């Protein structure tokens, strides 16, 4: 009889088409211990919201920057966080998040001679969780994201846009967690 991770012919099985995997109650225990040890969790990100809020409406954030349409990236990223946590609501939801994009800035980062320049985007966002006219929780998040210059202006702008999306995802994940932790 082949061992748990050996092929059907008792060899390492690297070239075999069929594997014999561990099974039974022992395999379940091993799986649970492995998942528990690696930090993996089966719960929604962010935890419970203040005062038992279950559904949040997230209208388009206010854009206080000179960056056209940047608020769309941040609003979309925040709605995705709400969706992952199972708290995305409609306009009739019990609570609303007011968001404002406070700043977006970009600057070159020093690079070695002969290499394409690297740029750094920074952004800051304020979030306020409100229900029935009162503020339940507030959070301000700030972060940076680097991107490479492209071979031409079009590629550089595409890289900048992708960096802004990544930055929005990072900040809105952090923002949701902060709102939930208060």
C-alpha positions in Angstrom: 0.0 0.0 0.0 1.4 3.4 -1.0 2.1 6.1 1.6 -0.1 9.2 1.8 1.8 11.3 -0.7 3.2 8.5 -2.9 2.0 7.7 -6.3 0.1 4.5 -7.2 3.3 2.6 -7.8 4.9 3.5 -4.5 7.3 6.1 -6.1 7.3 9.8 -5.5 4.4 10.1 -7.9 5.8 13.2 -9.7 5.1 11.7 -13.1 2.0 9.6 -12.1 -1.5 10.8 -13.1 -3.2 9.7 -9.9 -2.3 10.6 -6.3 -3.3 9.0 -3.2 -4.1 11.7 -0.6 -4.6 11.3 3.1 -8.2 10.8 4.1 -10.2 10.2 7.2 -10.4 12.0 10.5 -6.7 12.4 10.8 -6.5 14.3 7.5 -9.1 16.7 8.8 -7.1 17.4 12.0 -3.9 18.0 10.0 -5.7 20.4 7.6 -7.2 22.4 10.5 -3.9 22.6 12.3 -2.1 23.7 9.1 -4.7 26.4 8.4 -4.7 27.5 12.0 -0.9 27.9 12.0 -0.6 30.0 8.9 -2.9 32.8 10.0 -5.7 31.9 7.6 -9.1 32.8 8.9 -12.7 32.0 7.8 -14.3 35.2 9.0 -15.0 38.4 7.1 -12.3 41.1 7.2 -12.6 44.0 9.5 -14.8 42.6 12.3 -18.0 44.0 13.7 -19.1 47.6 13.1 -19.9 50.0 15.9 -23.3 49.7 17.6 -24.2 46.6 15.7 -24.5 48.2 12.3 -25.2 45.5 9.7 -25.6 47.5 6.4 -23.8 50.6 5.1 -24.6 52.8 2.1 -21.5 54.3 0.5 -22.3 57.2 -1.8 -19.6 58.6 -4.1 -16.8 60.2 -2.0 -16.1 63.9 -2.2 -13.0 64.8 -4.1 -11.1 67.7 -2.6 -8.1 67.3 -4.9 -7.2 68.4 -8.4 -7.1 64.8 -9.5 -10.1 64.3 -11.8 -12.3 61.2 -11.0 -9.9 59.9 -8.3 -12.8 59.7 -5.9 -14.3 56.9 -8.1 -11.3 54.6 -7.4 -11.6 55.2 -3.7 -15.4 54.8 -3.6 -15.3 51.6 -5.6 -12.5 50.2 -3.4 -14.5 51.0 -0.2 -17.7 49.4 -1.6 -15.6 46.3 -2.4 -14.5 46.2 1.2 -18.1 46.5 2.3 -19.1 43.7 0.0 -16.4 41.4 1.2 -17.5 42.0 4.8 -21.2 41.5 3.9 -22.1 45.0 5.0 -22.8 46.7 1.6 -26.2 48.3 1.7 -28.5 50.4 -0.5 -29.6 54.0 0.1 -32.1 52.6 2.6 -29.3 51.1 4.8 -29.2 51.9 8.5 -25.9 53.7 8.2 -23.9 55.7 5.7 -20.2 56.3 5.2 -19.2 59.8 4.1 -15.8 59.8 2.5 -13.6 62.6 1.3 -10.5 62.3 -0.7 -8.3 64.9 0.9 -5.1 64.7 -1.2 -3.4 62.9 -4.0 0.1 63.9 -4.9 2.9 62.4 -7.0 6.7 62.9 -6.9 9.7 61.3 -8.5 11.8 58.9 -6.4 15.6 59.0 -6.8 16.8 56.2 -9.0 20.1 55.0 -10.3 21.5 56.5 -13.5 20.5 54.7 -16.7 17.2 53.3 -15.2 13.7 54.5 -15.9 12.5 56.9 -13.2 10.2 55.7 -10.4 7.4 57.8 -9.0 5.6 57.7 -5.7 1.9 58.5 -5.3 0.5 59.5 -1.9 -3.1 59.9 -0.9 -5.1 60.7 2.2 -8.8 59.9 2.8 -11.2 60.7 5.6 -14.1 58.4 6.4 -17.1 59.0 8.7 -19.6 56.3 9.6 -23.0 57.9 10.4 -26.4 56.8 11.5 -29.4 59.0 12.1 -27.3 62.2 12.0 -24.7 61.1 14.5 -21.1 60.0 13.9 -20.4 56.4 15.1 -16.8 56.2 14.0 -14.2 58.2 12.0 -10.9 57.3 10.4 -8.2 59.1 8.4 -5.9 57.0 6.3 -2.8 57.9 4.4 -0.5 55.9 2.2 1.9 55.7 -0.7 2.3 53.5 -3.8 5.3 53.5 -6.2 5.1 53.0 -10.0 7.6 52.9 -12.8 7.8 55.3 -15.7 6.9 53.8 -19.0 8.6 54.0 -22.4 6.2 56.8 -23.3 3.7 59.1 -21.7 0.7 56.7 -22.4 2.4 53.8 -20.6 3.5 56.1 -17.7 -0.1 57.3 -17.3 -1.4 53.7 -17.3 1.2 52.8 -14.6 0.1 55.8 -12.6 -3.6 54.8 -12.9 -2.8 51.2 -11.8 -0.8 52.6 -8.8 -3.8 54.8 -7.8 -6.1 51.8 -7.9 -3.7 49.7 -5.7 -3.4 52.6 -3.3 -7.2 53.0 -3.1 -7.6 49.3 -2.3 -4.9 49.4 0.3 -6.3 52.6 2.0 -9.9 51.5 1.9 -9.1 48.1 3.4 -7.3 50.0 6.3 -10.1 52.5 6.5 -12.8 49.9 6.9 -10.7 48.1 9.6 -10.3 51.3 11.5 -14.0 52.2 11.3 -14.8 48.7 12.6 -12.3 48.8 15.4 -13.8 51.9 17.1 
